């Protein structure tokens, strides 16, 4: 190999390696360069500091920082900006601010690096830095505004919005997308929706997706379709929002027609696409359709499917009555979470495998998963369907003591239903009387139905405080 004799050649090689998938190699080359007696230049340090940023190892960056001081480059705007960026991304904002102050002639890149560092920590300092930047005569660009917007609160957002309009950045896709996102994040939905009516130009794809998502979550199906139909080139997020809107509004046929159209225009489905389709199949209890979607997922690349998708698969197969398929998916999963276990317990319970559901619940506990409110409803429901009165009551009594979960209406309903349906109407009545809030109609109906099934509605006493309400439901039953 011909030895490298000049700094320009070293810089070219180091810069190329720093941008590659092996940024650590740039550090090795830098050390080789120093050993060979070639003095590093400004460009050398910028590339090496950027490689340290990619590695995310603060010790390496601090070593290079010391080298910049020794070579009198710490006040250079390009080297200093790279150092600010490095320390900010290593979560060392004091060091980043120190390097920023050392820069003799700052530029917008220096300011943006520091602003982004504080913004990532949701610090109000980013707003102060923007104000200081303007006061000293620097002109913020789209990256300045987008960084500040990320950490801004409601009042600050409106002020920033005005500044963005005055400085001509409102139609910038990058800025407008962040602005809409921040309005939505701060709960200012009306302000976010103003973009739709106030803009004379078609909204960028990202902004349109954000607004469409707001419409979809608030049940405005037609507005969702209307907004996204204006896009010339909708992305996969746009398609997924429309699919989700169809599913939310029970337009199952339209959802699959839309999916076919996606395939025709060569839009590759992602995990969110499949989650929506599987949810539709679960609602329809259509095993054949659900299996077809699963087959397409395998054909597309099942390795891309994460834990969330697999959880939905377990739920879909369970609701379609294929418990064996649910268990098979569960057993193949390597990254199970509490939702995974809850889904399987629910599937087993709803399909008549109460003992198996209870066994899985105990296995889940042994593995260190602490049941939450949803998991407890799933296992109590399994006990209810399987008539496991003793086990169900033990779990109910442990809710507060062992799991720190305060029973709510759903849990009380499960227990009352369990007791009343299996000949324990007196105990069910005691549970109702002990509730810290008034029982709803579902609790009373379950109690009444259980009593009627056991033939005890006429002769079982009912607590005086609940007599009127109980009699009302008795009369409804009669």
C-alpha positions as a Markdown table, in Angstrom:
| # | Residue | x | y | z |
|---|---|---|---|---|
| 1 | Unk | 0.0 | 0.0 | 0.0 |
| 2 | Unk | 1.4 | 3.4 | -1.0 |
| 3 | Unk | 1.9 | 5.6 | 2.1 |
| 4 | Unk | -0.4 | 8.7 | 2.4 |
| 5 | Unk | 1.8 | 11.7 | 2.3 |
| 6 | Unk | -0.5 | 14.8 | 2.6 |
| 7 | Unk | -3.3 | 16.0 | 4.9 |
| 8 | Unk | -5.8 | 16.3 | 2.0 |
| 9 | Unk | -5.6 | 12.6 | 1.2 |
| 10 | Unk | -5.9 | 11.7 | 4.8 |
| 11 | Unk | -9.0 | 14.0 | 5.2 |
| 12 | Unk | -10.6 | 12.4 | 2.1 |
| 13 | Unk | -10.3 | 8.9 | 3.4 |
| 14 | Unk | -11.2 | 9.8 | 7.0 |
| 15 | Unk | -14.3 | 11.7 | 5.9 |
| 16 | Unk | -15.5 | 8.8 | 3.7 |
| 17 | Unk | -15.0 | 6.3 | 6.5 |
| 18 | Unk | -16.7 | 8.6 | 9.1 |
| 19 | Unk | -19.9 | 8.6 | 7.0 |
| 20 | Unk | -19.8 | 4.8 | 6.5 |
| 21 | Unk | -21.2 | 2.1 | 8.7 |
| 22 | Unk | -17.8 | 1.8 | 10.5 |
| 23 | Unk | -17.2 | 5.2 | 12.1 |
| 24 | Unk | -14.8 | 3.7 | 14.6 |
| 25 | Unk | -12.4 | 3.1 | 11.7 |
| 26 | Unk | -12.1 | 6.9 | 11.2 |
| 27 | Unk | -10.7 | 7.1 | 14.7 |
| 28 | Unk | -8.1 | 4.4 | 13.9 |
| 29 | Unk | -7.1 | 6.3 | 10.7 |
| 30 | Unk | -6.8 | 9.6 | 12.7 |
| 31 | Unk | -4.4 | 7.9 | 15.1 |
| 32 | Unk | -2.4 | 6.5 | 12.2 |
| 33 | Unk | -2.3 | 10.0 | 10.6 |
| 34 | Unk | -0.9 | 11.5 | 13.9 |
| 35 | Unk | 1.7 | 8.7 | 14.2 |
| 36 | Unk | 2.8 | 9.4 | 10.6 |
| 37 | Unk | 3.6 | 13.0 | 11.6 |
| 38 | Unk | 0.9 | 14.7 | 9.5 |
| 39 | Unk | -0.8 | 17.5 | 11.4 |
| 40 | Unk | -4.6 | 17.3 | 11.4 |
| 41 | Unk | -6.5 | 20.2 | 9.9 |
| 42 | Unk | -9.9 | 21.7 | 10.6 |
| 43 | Unk | -11.6 | 19.2 | 8.2 |
| 44 | Unk | -9.8 | 16.3 | 9.9 |
| 45 | Unk | -11.3 | 17.2 | 13.3 |
| 46 | Unk | -14.8 | 17.8 | 12.0 |
| 47 | Unk | -14.8 | 14.3 | 10.4 |
| 48 | Unk | -13.4 | 12.6 | 13.5 |
| 49 | Unk | -15.8 | 14.4 | 15.9 |
| 50 | Unk | -18.7 | 13.4 | 13.7 |
| 51 | Unk | -17.5 | 9.8 | 13.8 |
| 52 | Unk | -17.5 | 10.1 | 17.7 |
| 53 | Unk | -21.1 | 11.4 | 17.5 |
| 54 | Unk | -22.1 | 8.4 | 15.5 |
| 55 | Unk | -20.5 | 6.0 | 18.0 |
| 56 | Unk | -22.1 | 7.8 | 20.9 |
| 57 | Unk | -19.1 | 7.1 | 23.2 |
| 58 | Unk | -18.3 | 10.3 | 25.1 |
| 59 | Unk | -14.8 | 9.2 | 26.1 |
| 60 | Unk | -13.6 | 9.1 | 22.5 |
| 61 | Unk | -15.1 | 12.6 | 21.8 |
| 62 | Unk | -13.5 | 14.0 | 24.9 |
| 63 | Unk | -10.1 | 12.7 | 23.7 |
| 64 | Unk | -10.5 | 14.4 | 20.3 |
| 65 | Unk | -11.7 | 17.6 | 22.1 |
| 66 | Unk | -8.4 | 17.6 | 24.0 |
| 67 | Unk | -6.6 | 17.2 | 20.6 |
| 68 | Unk | -8.5 | 20.2 | 19.2 |
| 69 | Unk | -7.4 | 22.4 | 22.1 |
| 70 | Unk | -3.8 | 21.3 | 21.7 |
| 71 | Unk | -4.0 | 22.2 | 18.0 |
| 72 | Unk | -5.9 | 25.5 | 18.7 |
| 73 | Unk | -9.0 | 24.6 | 16.8 |
| 74 | Unk | -11.5 | 24.9 | 19.7 |
| 75 | Unk | -12.7 | 28.4 | 18.6 |
| 76 | Unk | -13.1 | 27.4 | 14.9 |
| 77 | Unk | -16.7 | 27.6 | 13.9 |
| 78 | Unk | -16.8 | 24.2 | 12.1 |
| 79 | Unk | -14.9 | 22.3 | 14.7 |
| 80 | Unk | -16.7 | 24.0 | 17.5 |
| 81 | Unk | -20.1 | 23.3 | 16.0 |
| 82 | Unk | -19.2 | 19.6 | 15.6 |
| 83 | Unk | -18.2 | 19.6 | 19.3 |
| 84 | Unk | -21.5 | 21.2 | 20.3 |
| 85 | Unk | -23.4 | 18.6 | 18.3 |
| 86 | Unk | -21.4 | 15.8 | 19.8 |
| 87 | Unk | -21.8 | 16.8 | 23.5 |
| 88 | Unk | -25.5 | 17.7 | 23.0 |
| 89 | Unk | -26.2 | 14.2 | 21.5 |
| 90 | Unk | -24.2 | 12.6 | 24.4 |
| 91 | Unk | -26.6 | 14.4 | 26.8 |
| 92 | Unk | -23.8 | 16.7 | 28.2 |
| 93 | Unk | -25.4 | 20.1 | 27.7 |
| 94 | Unk | -23.1 | 22.0 | 30.0 |
| 95 | Unk | -20.1 | 20.8 | 27.9 |
| 96 | Unk | -22.0 | 21.6 | 24.7 |
| 97 | Unk | -22.7 | 25.1 | 25.9 |
| 98 | Unk | -19.1 | 25.6 | 26.9 |
| 99 | Unk | -17.9 | 24.6 | 23.4 |
| 100 | Unk | -20.5 | 26.9 | 21.9 |
| 101 | Unk | -19.2 | 29.9 | 24.0 |
| 102 | Unk | -15.7 | 29.1 | 22.9 |
| 103 | Unk | -16.6 | 29.6 | 19.2 |
| 104 | Unk | -15.2 | 32.9 | 18.0 |
| 105 | Unk | -17.6 | 33.6 | 15.1 |
| 106 | Unk | -20.7 | 31.5 | 15.4 |
| 107 | Unk | -23.0 | 30.7 | 12.5 |
| 108 | Unk | -26.6 | 29.3 | 12.2 |
| 109 | Unk | -25.3 | 25.7 | 12.4 |
| 110 | Unk | -23.6 | 26.4 | 15.8 |
| 111 | Unk | -26.9 | 27.9 | 17.2 |
| 112 | Unk | -29.0 | 25.0 | 15.8 |
| 113 | Unk | -26.8 | 22.4 | 17.3 |
| 114 | Unk | -27.1 | 23.9 | 20.8 |
| 115 | Unk | -30.9 | 24.7 | 20.4 |
| 116 | Unk | -31.6 | 21.1 | 19.3 |
| 117 | Unk | -29.6 | 19.7 | 22.3 |
| 118 | Unk | -31.8 | 21.7 | 24.8 |
| 119 | Unk | -35.0 | 21.0 | 22.8 |
| 120 | Unk | -34.4 | 17.3 | 23.0 |
| 121 | Unk | -34.5 | 17.7 | 26.8 |
| 122 | Unk | -37.7 | 19.7 | 26.5 |
| 123 | Unk | -35.9 | 22.7 | 28.0 |
| 124 | Unk | -37.2 | 26.2 | 27.8 |
| 125 | Unk | -33.6 | 27.3 | 27.2 |
| 126 | Unk | -34.2 | 26.5 | 23.5 |
| 127 | Unk | -36.7 | 29.4 | 23.4 |
| 128 | Unk | -34.2 | 31.7 | 25.1 |
| 129 | Unk | -31.5 | 30.7 | 22.6 |
| 130 | Unk | -33.7 | 31.5 | 19.7 |
| 131 | Unk | -34.5 | 34.9 | 21.2 |
| 132 | Unk | -30.7 | 35.5 | 21.8 |
| 133 | Unk | -30.0 | 34.4 | 18.2 |
| 134 | Unk | -32.4 | 37.0 | 16.8 |
| 135 | Unk | -31.1 | 39.7 | 19.1 |
| 136 | Unk | -27.6 | 39.2 | 17.9 |
| 137 | Unk | -28.7 | 39.5 | 14.3 |
| 138 | Unk | -28.6 | 35.8 | 13.2 |
| 139 | Unk | -31.4 | 34.6 | 11.0 |
| 140 | Unk | -33.0 | 31.3 | 12.1 |
| 141 | Unk | -33.7 | 28.7 | 9.4 |
| 142 | Unk | -36.2 | 25.9 | 9.2 |
| 143 | Unk | -34.0 | 23.7 | 11.4 |
| 144 | Unk | -33.9 | 26.4 | 14.1 |
| 145 | Unk | -37.7 | 26.7 | 14.2 |
| 146 | Unk | -38.4 | 23.0 | 14.1 |
| 147 | Unk | -36.0 | 22.3 | 17.0 |
| 148 | Unk | -37.6 | 25.0 | 19.2 |
| 149 | Unk | -41.1 | 24.0 | 18.3 |
| 150 | Unk | -40.5 | 20.4 | 19.6 |
| 151 | Unk | -40.0 | 21.6 | 23.2 |
| 152 | Unk | -42.5 | 24.5 | 23.2 |
| 153 | Unk | -45.6 | 24.8 | 25.4 |
| 154 | Unk | -49.0 | 26.1 | 24.3 |
| 155 | Unk | -48.5 | 29.8 | 24.8 |
| 156 | Unk | -45.0 | 29.7 | 23.3 |
| 157 | Unk | -46.3 | 27.8 | 20.2 |
| 158 | Unk | -48.7 | 30.6 | 19.3 |
| 159 | Unk | -45.9 | 33.2 | 19.6 |
| 160 | Unk | -43.6 | 31.1 | 17.5 |
| 161 | Unk | -46.4 | 30.6 | 15.0 |
| 162 | Unk | -46.5 | 34.4 | 14.5 |
| 163 | Unk | -42.8 | 34.6 | 14.2 |
| 164 | Unk | -42.7 | 31.8 | 11.6 |
| 165 | Unk | -45.3 | 33.6 | 9.5 |
| 166 | Unk | -43.4 | 36.9 | 9.7 |
| 167 | Unk | -40.2 | 35.2 | 8.6 |
| 168 | Unk | -41.8 | 33.4 | 5.7 |
| 169 | Unk | -41.4 | 29.8 | 6.9 |
| 170 | Unk | -45.1 | 28.8 | 7.3 |
| 171 | Unk | -45.2 | 27.0 | 3.9 |
| 172 | Unk | -42.0 | 25.1 | 4.7 |
| 173 | Unk | -43.0 | 21.4 | 5.0 |
| 174 | Unk | -40.4 | 20.7 | 7.7 |
| 175 | Unk | -41.6 | 23.6 | 9.9 |
| 176 | Unk | -45.3 | 23.3 | 9.3 |
| 177 | Unk | -45.2 | 19.5 | 10.1 |
| 178 | Unk | -43.5 | 20.2 | 13.5 |
| 179 | Unk | -46.0 | 23.0 | 14.2 |
| 180 | Unk | -49.0 | 20.9 | 13.6 |
| 181 | Unk | -47.6 | 18.0 | 15.6 |
| 182 | Unk | -46.8 | 20.3 | 18.6 |
| 183 | Unk | -50.3 | 21.8 | 18.5 |
| 184 | Unk | -51.8 | 18.3 | 18.6 |
| 185 | Unk | -49.4 | 17.2 | 21.3 |
| 186 | Unk | -50.4 | 20.2 | 23.5 |
| 187 | Unk | -54.1 | 19.4 | 23.0 |
| 188 | Unk | -54.6 | 22.5 | 20.8 |
| 189 | Unk | -56.6 | 20.6 | 18.2 |
| 190 | Unk | -58.5 | 23.7 | 17.0 |
| 191 | Unk | -55.2 | 25.5 | 16.3 |
| 192 | Unk | -53.9 | 22.4 | 14.4 |
| 193 | Unk | -57.1 | 22.3 | 12.3 |
| 194 | Unk | -56.7 | 26.0 | 11.3 |
| 195 | Unk | -54.0 | 24.8 | 8.9 |
| 196 | Unk | -56.6 | 23.1 | 6.8 |
| 197 | Unk | -58.8 | 26.1 | 6.4 |
| 198 | Unk | -56.1 | 28.8 | 6.5 |
| 199 | Unk | -53.8 | 27.3 | 3.9 |
| 200 | Unk | -54.3 | 28.3 | 0.3 |
| 201 | Unk | -51.9 | 25.6 | -0.9 |
| 202 | Unk | -52.3 | 21.8 | -0.5 |
| 203 | Unk | -50.9 | 20.7 | 2.8 |
| 204 | Unk | -47.6 | 18.7 | 2.8 |
| 205 | Unk | -48.0 | 14.9 | 3.2 |
| 206 | Unk | -46.8 | 14.9 | 6.8 |
| 207 | Unk | -49.0 | 17.7 | 8.0 |
| 208 | Unk | -52.0 | 16.2 | 6.2 |
| 209 | Unk | -51.4 | 12.9 | 7.9 |
| 210 | Unk | -51.3 | 14.6 | 11.3 |
| 211 | Unk | -54.5 | 16.4 | 10.7 |
| 212 | Unk | -56.2 | 13.3 | 9.2 |
| 213 | Unk | -55.1 | 11.4 | 12.4 |
| 214 | Unk | -56.9 | 14.0 | 14.5 |
| 215 | Unk | -60.0 | 13.7 | 12.4 |
| 216 | Unk | -59.9 | 9.9 | 12.6 |
| 217 | Unk | -59.5 | 9.8 | 16.4 |
| 218 | Unk | -62.4 | 12.2 | 16.8 |
| 219 | Unk | -64.7 | 10.1 | 14.6 |
| 220 | Unk | -64.8 | 12.5 | 11.6 |
| 221 | Unk | -64.5 | 9.8 | 8.9 |
| 222 | Unk | -65.6 | 11.9 | 6.0 |
| 223 | Unk | -63.2 | 14.7 | 6.9 |
| 224 | Unk | -60.4 | 12.2 | 7.1 |
| 225 | Unk | -61.1 | 10.9 | 3.6 |
| 226 | Unk | -61.6 | 14.4 | 2.2 |
| 227 | Unk | -58.3 | 15.7 | 3.4 |
| 228 | Unk | -56.2 | 12.7 | 2.3 |
| 229 | Unk | -57.9 | 12.5 | -1.1 |
| 230 | Unk | -56.3 | 15.9 | -1.9 |
| 231 | Unk | -52.8 | 14.4 | -1.7 |
| 232 | Unk | -51.1 | 13.7 | -5.0 |
| 233 | Unk | -48.7 | 11.2 | -3.6 |
| 234 | Unk | -50.0 | 9.8 | -0.3 |
| 235 | Unk | -47.4 | 7.8 | 1.7 |
| 236 | Unk | -47.9 | 4.5 | 3.6 |
| 237 | Unk | -49.0 | 6.6 | 6.7 |
| 238 | Unk | -51.7 | 8.2 | 4.7 |
| 239 | Unk | -53.0 | 4.8 | 3.5 |
| 240 | Unk | -52.9 | 3.4 | 7.1 |
| 241 | Unk | -54.9 | 6.3 | 8.5 |
| 242 | Unk | -57.7 | 5.8 | 5.9 |
| 243 | Unk | -57.6 | 2.0 | 6.6 |
| 244 | Unk | -57.9 | 2.7 | 10.3 |
| 245 | Unk | -60.8 | 5.1 | 9.6 |
| 246 | Unk | -62.7 | 2.4 | 7.7 |
| 247 | Unk | -62.1 | -0.1 | 10.4 |
| 248 | Unk | -63.2 | 2.4 | 13.2 |
| 249 | Unk | -66.4 | 3.1 | 11.3 |
| 250 | Unk | -67.2 | -0.6 | 10.6 |
| 251 | Unk | -66.6 | -0.3 | 6.9 |
| 252 | Unk | -64.9 | -3.7 | 6.7 |
| 253 | Unk | -65.5 | -4.3 | 3.0 |
| 254 | Unk | -64.2 | -0.8 | 2.1 |
| 255 | Unk | -61.1 | -1.5 | 4.2 |
| 256 | Unk | -60.2 | -4.6 | 2.1 |
| 257 | Unk | -61.1 | -2.8 | -1.1 |
| 258 | Unk | -58.7 | -0.1 | -0.1 |
| 259 | Unk | -56.0 | -2.6 | 0.7 |
| 260 | Unk | -56.4 | -4.2 | -2.7 |
| 261 | Unk | -55.9 | -0.7 | -4.3 |
| 262 | Unk | -52.8 | -0.3 | -2.2 |
| 263 | Unk | -51.4 | -3.5 | -3.7 |
| 264 | Unk | -52.3 | -2.3 | -7.2 |
| 265 | Unk | -50.3 | 1.0 | -6.8 |
| 266 | Unk | -47.4 | -0.9 | -5.3 |
| 267 | Unk | -47.6 | 0.5 | -1.8 |
| 268 | Unk | -45.9 | -2.0 | 0.5 |
| 269 | Unk | -47.9 | -2.7 | 3.7 |
| 270 | Unk | -46.2 | -2.3 | 7.0 |
| 271 | Unk | -47.1 | -3.5 | 10.5 |
| 272 | Unk | -49.7 | -0.8 | 11.1 |
| 273 | Unk | -51.5 | -2.0 | 7.9 |
| 274 | Unk | -51.6 | -5.6 | 9.1 |
| 275 | Unk | -52.8 | -4.6 | 12.6 |
| 276 | Unk | -55.8 | -2.8 | 11.1 |
| 277 | Unk | -56.6 | -5.7 | 8.7 |
| 278 | Unk | -56.3 | -8.3 | 11.5 |
| 279 | Unk | -58.6 | -6.1 | 13.8 |
| 280 | Unk | -61.2 | -6.1 | 11.0 |
| 281 | Unk | -61.0 | -9.9 | 10.7 |
| 282 | Unk | -61.4 | -10.2 | 14.5 |
| 283 | Unk | -64.5 | -8.0 | 14.4 |
| 284 | Unk | -66.0 | -10.1 | 11.7 |
| 285 | Unk | -64.9 | -13.4 | 13.4 |
| 286 | Unk | -63.8 | -14.4 | 9.9 |
| 287 | Unk | -61.1 | -17.1 | 10.3 |
| 288 | Unk | -60.5 | -17.7 | 6.6 |
| 289 | Unk | -59.9 | -14.0 | 6.0 |
| 290 | Unk | -57.7 | -13.6 | 9.0 |
| 291 | Unk | -55.6 | -16.7 | 8.0 |
| 292 | Unk | -55.2 | -15.1 | 4.5 |
| 293 | Unk | -53.9 | -11.9 | 6.0 |
| 294 | Unk | -51.5 | -13.9 | 8.2 |
| 295 | Unk | -50.3 | -15.8 | 5.1 |
| 296 | Unk | -49.7 | -12.6 | 3.3 |
| 297 | Unk | -47.7 | -11.3 | 6.3 |
| 298 | Unk | -45.5 | -14.5 | 6.1 |
| 299 | Unk | -45.1 | -14.0 | 2.3 |
| 300 | Unk | -44.2 | -10.3 | 2.7 |
| 301 | Unk | -41.6 | -10.9 | 5.5 |
| 302 | Unk | -42.9 | -12.1 | 8.8 |
| 303 | Unk | -39.6 | -11.2 | 10.5 |
| 304 | Unk | -40.6 | -7.6 | 10.3 |
| 305 | Unk | -43.7 | -8.3 | 12.5 |
| 306 | Unk | -43.0 | -7.0 | 16.0 |
| 307 | Unk | -44.5 | -8.1 | 19.4 |
| 308 | Unk | -47.5 | -5.7 | 18.9 |
| 309 | Unk | -48.5 | -7.4 | 15.6 |
| 310 | Unk | -48.1 | -10.9 | 17.1 |
| 311 | Unk | -50.4 | -9.8 | 20.0 |
| 312 | Unk | -53.0 | -8.8 | 17.6 |
| 313 | Unk | -52.6 | -12.1 | 15.7 |
| 314 | Unk | -53.2 | -14.0 | 19.0 |
| 315 | Unk | -56.3 | -11.9 | 19.6 |
| 316 | Unk | -57.7 | -12.4 | 16.1 |
| 317 | Unk | -57.3 | -16.2 | 16.0 |
| 318 | Unk | -58.9 | -16.4 | 19.5 |
| 319 | Unk | -61.9 | -14.3 | 18.5 |
| 320 | Unk | -62.3 | -16.5 | 15.4 |
| 321 | Unk | -62.3 | -19.6 | 17.6 |
| 322 | Unk | -58.9 | -21.0 | 16.6 |
| 323 | Unk | -57.3 | -21.4 | 20.0 |
| 324 | Unk | -54.6 | -23.7 | 18.6 |
| 325 | Unk | -53.4 | -21.0 | 16.2 |
| 326 | Unk | -53.2 | -18.5 | 19.1 |
| 327 | Unk | -51.2 | -20.8 | 21.2 |
| 328 | Unk | -48.9 | -21.6 | 18.3 |
| 329 | Unk | -48.2 | -17.9 | 17.7 |
| 330 | Unk | -47.6 | -17.4 | 21.4 |
| 331 | Unk | -45.2 | -20.3 | 21.6 |
| 332 | Unk | -43.1 | -19.0 | 18.7 |
| 333 | Unk | -42.7 | -15.5 | 20.1 |
| 334 | Unk | -39.4 | -14.6 | 21.7 |
| 335 | Unk | -40.3 | -11.1 | 23.0 |
| 336 | Unk | -43.5 | -11.5 | 25.0 |
| 337 | Unk | -44.8 | -8.6 | 27.1 |
| 338 | Unk | -47.7 | -8.3 | 29.5 |
| 339 | Unk | -50.1 | -7.7 | 26.6 |
| 340 | Unk | -49.0 | -10.9 | 25.0 |
| 341 | Unk | -49.8 | -12.9 | 28.1 |
| 342 | Unk | -53.1 | -11.1 | 28.6 |
| 343 | Unk | -54.2 | -11.8 | 25.0 |
| 344 | Unk | -53.5 | -15.5 | 25.4 |
| 345 | Unk | -55.3 | -15.7 | 28.8 |
| 346 | Unk | -58.3 | -13.9 | 27.3 |
| 347 | Unk | -58.4 | -16.2 | 24.3 |
| 348 | Unk | -58.3 | -19.3 | 26.5 |
| 349 | Unk | -60.9 | -18.0 | 28.9 |
| 350 | Unk | -63.4 | -16.9 | 26.1 |
| 351 | Unk | -63.1 | -20.3 | 24.4 |
| 352 | Unk | -63.8 | -22.4 | 27.5 |
| 353 | Unk | -60.3 | -23.2 | 28.6 |
| 354 | Unk | -60.6 | -21.7 | 32.1 |
| 355 | Unk | -58.1 | -23.9 | 33.8 |
| 356 | Unk | -55.5 | -23.4 | 31.1 |
| 357 | Unk | -56.1 | -19.6 | 31.3 |
| 358 | Unk | -55.5 | -19.7 | 35.1 |
| 359 | Unk | -52.4 | -21.8 | 34.6 |
| 360 | Unk | -51.0 | -19.3 | 32.1 |
| 361 | Unk | -51.8 | -16.5 | 34.5 |
| 362 | Unk | -49.8 | -18.2 | 37.3 |
| 363 | Unk | -46.9 | -18.9 | 34.8 |
| 364 | Unk | -46.9 | -15.2 | 33.8 |
| 365 | Unk | -46.6 | -14.3 | 37.5 |
| 366 | Unk | -43.7 | -16.7 | 38.0 |
| 367 | Unk | -41.9 | -15.1 | 35.1 |
| 368 | Unk | -42.0 | -11.7 | 36.9 |
| 369 | Unk | -44.9 | -10.0 | 35.0 |
| 370 | Unk | -47.1 | -8.0 | 37.4 |
| 371 | Unk | -50.7 | -8.2 | 36.2 |
| 372 | Unk | -52.5 | -4.9 | 35.5 |
| 373 | Unk | -56.2 | -4.1 | 35.5 |
| 374 | Unk | -56.7 | -5.6 | 32.0 |
| 375 | Unk | -54.9 | -8.8 | 32.8 |
| 376 | Unk | -57.0 | -9.2 | 35.9 |
| 377 | Unk | -60.2 | -8.7 | 34.0 |
| 378 | Unk | -59.0 | -11.4 | 31.5 |
| 379 | Unk | -58.4 | -14.0 | 34.2 |
| 380 | Unk | -61.5 | -13.1 | 36.1 |
| 381 | Unk | -63.6 | -13.5 | 32.9 |
| 382 | Unk | -62.0 | -16.9 | 32.3 |
| 383 | Unk | -63.0 | -17.9 | 35.9 |
| 384 | Unk | -66.5 | -16.6 | 35.2 |
| 385 | Unk | -66.8 | -18.7 | 32.0 |
| 386 | Unk | -65.4 | -21.8 | 33.6 |
| 387 | Unk | -67.3 | -21.6 | 36.9 |
| 388 | Unk | -64.1 | -21.3 | 38.9 |
| 389 | Unk | -65.7 | -19.6 | 41.9 |
| 390 | Unk | -63.0 | -20.3 | 44.5 |
| 391 | Unk | -60.1 | -19.2 | 42.2 |
| 392 | Unk | -62.0 | -16.2 | 41.0 |
| 393 | Unk | -62.7 | -14.9 | 44.5 |
| 394 | Unk | -59.1 | -15.5 | 45.6 |
| 395 | Unk | -57.9 | -13.4 | 42.7 |
| 396 | Unk | -60.4 | -10.7 | 43.4 |
| 397 | Unk | -59.4 | -10.5 | 47.1 |
| 398 | Unk | -55.7 | -10.3 | 46.0 |
| 399 | Unk | -56.3 | -7.4 | 43.7 |
| 400 | Unk | -55.5 | -4.6 | 46.2 |
| 401 | Unk | -53.2 | -6.6 | 48.4 |
| 402 | Unk | -50.9 | -8.3 | 45.9 |
| 403 | Unk | -51.3 | -6.3 | 42.7 |
| 404 | Unk | -52.0 | -2.8 | 43.9 |
| 405 | Unk | -55.1 | -2.6 | 41.7 |
| 406 | Unk | -58.3 | -1.0 | 43.0 |
| 407 | Unk | -61.3 | -2.9 | 41.6 |
| 408 | Unk | -63.5 | -1.0 | 39.2 |
| 409 | Unk | -66.9 | -1.6 | 37.7 |
| 410 | Unk | -65.6 | -4.2 | 35.2 |
| 411 | Unk | -64.0 | -6.3 | 38.0 |
| 412 | Unk | -67.1 | -6.1 | 40.2 |
| 413 | Unk | -69.3 | -7.2 | 37.3 |
| 414 | Unk | -67.1 | -10.3 | 36.7 |
| 415 | Unk | -67.3 | -11.3 | 40.3 |
| 416 | Unk | -71.0 | -10.7 | 40.7 |
| 417 | Unk | -71.7 | -12.6 | 37.5 |
| 418 | Unk | -69.4 | -15.5 | 38.6 |
| 419 | Unk | -71.1 | -15.8 | 42.1 |
| 420 | Unk | -74.7 | -15.3 | 40.9 |
| 421 | Unk | -74.4 | -17.7 | 38.0 |
| 422 | Unk | -73.0 | -20.5 | 40.2 |
| 423 | Unk | -75.4 | -20.5 | 43.1 |
| 424 | Unk | -73.8 | -17.9 | 45.4 |
| 425 | Unk | -76.4 | -15.1 | 45.2 |
| 426 | Unk | -76.0 | -14.1 | 48.9 |
| 427 | Unk | -72.2 | -13.6 | 48.4 |
| 428 | Unk | -72.9 | -11.7 | 45.2 |
| 429 | Unk | -75.3 | -9.5 | 47.1 |
| 430 | Unk | -72.7 | -8.8 | 49.7 |
| 431 | Unk | -70.2 | -7.9 | 47.0 |
| 432 | Unk | -72.7 | -5.4 | 45.6 |
| 433 | Unk | -73.4 | -3.9 | 49.0 |
| 434 | Unk | -69.6 | -3.5 | 49.6 |
| 435 | Unk | -69.0 | -1.6 | 46.3 |
| 436 | Unk | -67.5 | 1.9 | 46.9 |
| 437 | Unk | -69.7 | 3.3 | 44.1 |
| 438 | Unk | -73.3 | 2.6 | 43.0 |
| 439 | Unk | -73.6 | -0.6 | 40.8 |
| 440 | Unk | -74.5 | 0.0 | 37.2 |
| 441 | Unk | -77.3 | -1.6 | 35.2 |
| 442 | Unk | -74.9 | -4.4 | 33.9 |
| 443 | Unk | -74.1 | -5.5 | 37.5 |
| 444 | Unk | -77.7 | -5.6 | 38.5 |
| 445 | Unk | -78.7 | -7.5 | 35.3 |
| 446 | Unk | -76.0 | -10.1 | 35.9 |
| 447 | Unk | -77.1 | -10.5 | 39.5 |
| 448 | Unk | -80.8 | -10.8 | 38.4 |
| 449 | Unk | -80.0 | -13.3 | 35.6 |
| 450 | Unk | -78.0 | -15.4 | 37.9 |
| 451 | Unk | -80.7 | -15.4 | 40.6 |
| 452 | Unk | -83.4 | -16.3 | 38.1 |
| 453 | Unk | -81.2 | -19.1 | 36.7 |
| 454 | Unk | -80.8 | -20.5 | 40.3 |
| 455 | Unk | -84.5 | -19.9 | 41.1 |
| 456 | Unk | -83.7 | -17.6 | 44.0 |
| 457 | Unk | -85.1 | -14.2 | 43.0 |
| 458 | Unk | -88.3 | -14.5 | 45.1 |
| 459 | Unk | -86.9 | -15.9 | 48.3 |
| 460 | Unk | -83.4 | -14.5 | 48.7 |
| 461 | Unk | -83.3 | -11.3 | 50.9 |
| 462 | Unk | -81.9 | -8.2 | 49.4 |
| 463 | Unk | -80.1 | -5.4 | 51.3 |
| 464 | Unk | -82.5 | -2.6 | 52.3 |
| 465 | Unk | -80.4 | 0.1 | 50.7 |
| 466 | Unk | -80.5 | -1.6 | 47.4 |
| 467 | Unk | -84.1 | -2.8 | 47.6 |
| 468 | Unk | -85.7 | -0.3 | 45.3 |
| 469 | Unk | -83.1 | -0.6 | 42.6 |
| 470 | Unk | -83.2 | -4.4 | 42.8 |
| 471 | Unk | -87.0 | -4.5 | 42.5 |
| 472 | Unk | -86.9 | -2.3 | 39.4 |
| 473 | Unk | -84.6 | -4.8 | 37.7 |
| 474 | Unk | -86.8 | -7.7 | 39.0 |
| 475 | Unk | -89.8 | -6.1 | 37.3 |
| 476 | Unk | -87.8 | -5.6 | 34.1 |
| 477 | Unk | -87.0 | -9.3 | 34.2 |
| 478 | Unk | -90.6 | -10.4 | 34.8 |
